[in-house]
């Protein structure tokens, strides 16, 4: 591990000023950052530790908007009875994301900004990785193993998938993030936070140097109550998703009034399946309709040889999540 400077500011103003310096990275829980430092993927000149800024730890689920401070712990939020009752999918996405030890250390803000688990990104023995070394090429696209890679949103420069679980819930339910940086505060629609890889996969978000995520907010809507997060993975315990779906449904009698579908494990960024949602609105939530929505969710997929299995798997996960919500509602 390369030597680096370390600071732990007591307030946001000092933190954003320190974090805006060239070669600086922000650390909170450290569950991803420390790994990347150890294996030499990241080599910052300095780390700015924001874990001591207590103003970023609170959260509120009792009003017409849910608000989570960026330093709220995954375990604390995921285990909260009010969160579980109001928004099962959010709790489930946090529970299924990691082991208890990691959830007790990891923060919500850090979770949404975690780096890909692409093996070519994380193994510096591979010189070709445009995300780690811009312009070097992509080992996955040049004959590598692709079973773990994205089938939606990739480019000719990068097909690494976004690894998180919590983010799929946020993108499906119109979340926003609040930030503070040297230029002041701003609010960003969560769907606009992460950048598609395009020709610059090393630029992963729209955050500016020194800009820190301070809070995550979601409007309270009826579909939250009837929601779930379904995750297919190689092993049952704490593996990253091969395909996942965050789903919420609001019914008007026997027909779907509102439906939200976020896809995980299959895309380069947190992905909302709007065409699949539209296929369900105003119709009964039958098994046939759920399976058709799953198919539509992946109609624009562009798999490589190793990742083609994700089309059927992903469609089945979407359908399964929709039918699981229907069962929970007690619908016929």
C-alpha positions, 0 to 999 in steps of 0.5 A, a space after each residue: 500500500 502506498 503511503 498517503 496523508 490522512 485527515 479527519 475533519 470535524 465539519 463538512 466545510 473543512 471536509 469539502 475543502 480538504 477533499 477538493 485537493 488533487 489526488 484525494 479520496 473520501 473514506 467513511 466506513 472503509 469497507 470498499 476503500 480499504 480493500 482497494 488500497 490494499 490491492 493497489 487499485 487506488 493509490 491516493 495522495 490523501 484520504 479525508 475521513 468524514 466518519 466523525 461528522 455526526 450531522 450526517 448520521 441521522 435519518 427520518 422515516 416518519 414524514 412524507 419523505 424518507 431522509 437518510 443521512 449519508 453516514 447512516 449505517 446499513 445495519 441500523 437502517 435495514 433493521 429499523 422496524 419503521 423502515 421494514 414496515 414502510 418499505 420492505 424492499 429497502 430493508 431487504 436490499 440492505 440485509 441481502 447486501 453483505 455480512 453483519 460485520 460489513 453492514 455494521 461498518 458500511 454507510 449508506 453514502 459509501 454503499 451507493 458509491 462503491 466500485 465495481 467488482 469486475 475481476 479485471 478492475 480489481 486485479 492489477 495483474 491485468 493491464 487492460 482496464 479502462 476504468 482503472 487505467 484510461 485508454 488501456 483497453 478492456 480485458 473482458 471485451 478482448 477475449 476475457 471471462 464475461 459471466 459477471 459483466 453487464 448486459 445493459 448500459 455497457 460500451 465499447 470501452 467497458 462492460 463492468 457491472 454496478 455491484 450494489 443492491 441498495 441503489 436498485 431500490 433508490 433508482 426505482 423509487 425516485 430517490 434524490 441525493 443531497 451534496 455539499 461541495 466547494 461550490 455549495 449544496 445541490 440536489 441530484 436525482 439518483 437516476 442521474 448520479 451514476 454515469 454510463 461508461 461511454 468512452 470515459 468509464 473511469 468517471 463513474 459519477 457526476 460528483 465534482 472534486 470535493 463534493 460529498 453526498 450528505 443525504 438520500 431522500 425518497 418521496 413516500 408513495 403507496 408502492 413502497 409498502 407493497 415492495 420486495 427485493 429479490 436477488 439471484 446469486 451464486 450462493 445464498 449468503 452475501 454474494 453479489 447479484 447475478 441478477 436482482 430486482 427491486 419491485 413495488 406495486 400499487 393496485 387500484 382494485 384488480 389493476 396496477 396503478 403504479 409499479 416500480 422496477 429497478 434492476 441489479 447485477 445486470 447493468 453498468 449503472 443502477 437501472 430502472 426498467 421503465 418499459 417493463 413498468 409501462 407494460 403493467 400499468 392499467 392491467 391485472 397483475 397476472 403471472 402472464 403479465 409479470 413474465 411479459 414484463 420480465 421479458 420486456 425489461 431485457 429486450 434491449 440487452 446486449 450480452 457477451 457470450 459469457 453473460 447471455 444467461 442473464 437475459 433469462 435469469 433477469 426476466 425470471 427474477 423480475 417476474 418472481 419479484 412481481 408475483 412475490 409482491 402480489 402474494 404479499 398483498 393477498 391478491 388473487 
